[in-house]
Amino acid sequence: MVTLAIDTSTQWCSVALEYPQGGGQSPPFLFCRHEDLGPGASSVVLNWVAALVKDARITMADLDRIAVGIGPGAFTGIRIGVGVAQGLALARNLPCVGIPCLDAVALEGIRASQLLPNEPVLVAMDARMNEVYWAQYVVNEHGFLNRLGDILLSSPQAVSMTTHQFHLMGNAVVAYPQEMADLRARAASVNETVLPHARSIASLANTGLYPLVAAADLQPIYIRDKVAQTIAERSAGAL
């Protein structure tokens, strides 16, 4: 299966292309580009897709599906990624796979730390507004992940892990060092730099754990319904 993956849910623009070598089963080629562009992702993501397809010596007609990070994350960034994926998929009648961004963070951390099956993982990402997106995972027998429950949004102090030994992934511990100090101290390891990456989104899309959907049915995950505070709310928070 030839999979194009896109993520623009953070300040990083990330695009990857994964396909079996020569049409076979192992190992897949992986072409990717991943750079910190701030708000500039919308201006380059389509050019990056075209460049990766050219580097892989295939055409857009060779794609079988498009995977995309659907959040939670930056509101505008998620909309850009989902919109680009939908446009490309609709033009070629391709199915889409929506990958929660925290799942991609978990897989990046699992691979970076070379974790073993059954090891527990806690992902906690800064959601701004003094809140954190977080979820609990366990490494499965294939080196991927099983999420234990939903992705949650809470105050930093409310983030928790049900096991005594776990690996902590994500930038929330940097954003809220005092509030999450105890949790950090309990962790067997901490990776505070891991972010969603299109290569992990491509890998997860190929596990069969996530459903294929029509482009029109692809939906972002915002978790937080409210994405901004009023002036009065910001003033009250400063008191």
RALIN-V293233 format. One record per residue. RES is the residue in one letter. SS is DSSP state (hx for helix, st for strand, lp for the rest). OMEGA is omega in whole degrees, 0 to 359 (NA if undefined). BURIAL is + if it has 9 or more other C-alpha atoms within 8 Angstrom, else -. Layout:
RES/SS/OMEGA/BURIAL
RES/SS/OMEGA/BURIAL
This chain:
M/lp/178/-
V/lp/186/+
T/st/171/+
L/st/181/+
A/st/183/+
I/st/170/+
D/st/175/+
T/lp/185/+
S/lp/177/+
T/lp/177/+
Q/lp/178/+
W/st/171/+
C/st/189/+
S/st/180/+
V/st/179/+
A/st/177/+
L/st/181/+
E/st/176/+
Y/st/183/+
P/st/180/+
Q/hx/178/+
G/hx/182/-
G/hx/180/-
G/lp/187/-
Q/lp/185/-
S/lp/336/-
P/lp/181/-
P/st/168/+
F/st/176/+
L/st/174/+
F/st/180/+
C/st/174/+
R/st/190/+
H/st/185/+
E/st/177/-
D/st/183/-
L/lp/185/+
G/hx/181/-
P/hx/187/-
G/hx/185/-
A/hx/185/+
S/hx/184/-
S/hx/185/-
V/hx/192/-
V/hx/180/+
L/hx/176/+
N/hx/178/-
W/hx/177/+
V/hx/181/+
A/hx/181/-
A/hx/179/-
L/hx/178/+
V/hx/178/+
K/hx/179/+
D/hx/181/-
A/lp/179/-
R/lp/173/-
I/lp/175/-
T/lp/178/-
M/hx/179/-
A/hx/180/-
D/hx/181/-
L/lp/176/+
D/lp/180/+
R/st/179/+
I/st/178/+
A/st/183/+
V/st/173/+
G/st/187/+
I/lp/178/+
G/lp/0/+
P/lp/182/+
G/lp/180/+
A/lp/186/+
F/hx/182/+
T/hx/180/-
G/hx/178/+
I/hx/180/+
R/hx/178/+
I/hx/182/+
G/hx/180/+
V/hx/180/+
G/hx/178/-
V/hx/179/+
A/hx/179/+
Q/hx/181/+
G/hx/179/+
L/hx/182/-
A/hx/180/+
L/hx/182/+
A/hx/184/-
R/hx/179/-
N/lp/182/-
L/lp/172/+
P/st/179/+
C/st/173/+
V/st/177/+
G/st/182/+
I/st/174/+
P/lp/187/+
C/hx/178/+
L/hx/175/+
D/hx/178/+
A/hx/176/+
V/hx/180/+
A/hx/181/+
L/hx/176/+
E/hx/180/+
G/hx/178/+
I/hx/181/+
R/hx/180/-
A/hx/182/-
S/hx/180/-
Q/lp/182/-
L/lp/184/+
L/lp/177/-
P/lp/178/+
N/lp/176/-
E/lp/182/+
P/st/182/+
V/st/173/+
L/st/176/+
V/st/180/+
A/st/183/+
M/st/179/+
D/st/178/+
A/lp/185/+
R/lp/178/-
M/lp/179/-
N/lp/178/-
E/lp/185/+
V/st/166/+
Y/st/181/+
W/st/179/+
A/st/179/+
Q/st/183/+
Y/st/167/+
V/st/178/+
V/st/181/+
N/lp/187/+
E/lp/180/-
H/lp/181/-
G/lp/176/+
F/lp/186/+
L/st/167/+
N/st/177/-
R/st/182/+
L/lp/181/-
G/lp/185/-
D/lp/168/-
I/lp/188/+
L/st/174/+
L/st/181/+
S/st/171/+
S/lp/178/+
P/hx/183/+
Q/hx/184/-
A/hx/179/-
V/lp/184/+
S/lp/176/-
M/lp/186/-
T/lp/180/-
T/lp/181/-
H/lp/179/-
Q/lp/180/-
F/lp/178/+
H/st/186/+
L/st/183/+
M/st/172/+
G/lp/188/+
N/lp/181/+
A/hx/181/+
V/hx/175/+
V/hx/181/-
A/hx/184/-
Y/lp/186/+
P/lp/181/+
Q/lp/183/-
E/lp/184/-
M/lp/183/+
A/hx/181/+
D/hx/179/-
L/hx/179/-
R/hx/181/+
A/hx/181/-
R/hx/188/+
A/lp/177/+
A/lp/175/-
S/st/180/-
V/st/173/+
N/st/186/+
E/lp/183/+
T/lp/186/-
V/lp/182/+
L/lp/172/-
P/lp/181/+
H/lp/182/+
A/hx/180/+
R/hx/177/+
S/hx/176/+
I/hx/176/+
A/hx/181/+
S/hx/180/+
L/hx/179/+
A/hx/182/+
N/lp/180/+
T/lp/186/-
G/lp/181/-
L/lp/184/-
Y/lp/185/+
P/lp/168/-
L/st/179/-
V/st/173/+
A/lp/182/+
A/hx/182/+
A/hx/182/-
D/hx/179/-
L/lp/185/+
Q/lp/175/-
P/lp/173/+
I/lp/180/-
Y/lp/184/+
I/lp/179/-
R/lp/178/-
D/lp/183/-
K/lp/187/-
V/lp/180/-
A/lp/177/-
Q/lp/172/-
T/lp/177/-
I/hx/180/-
A/hx/180/-
E/hx/178/-
R/hx/178/+
S/hx/180/-
A/hx/181/-
G/hx/181/-
A/hx/182/-
L/lp/NA/-
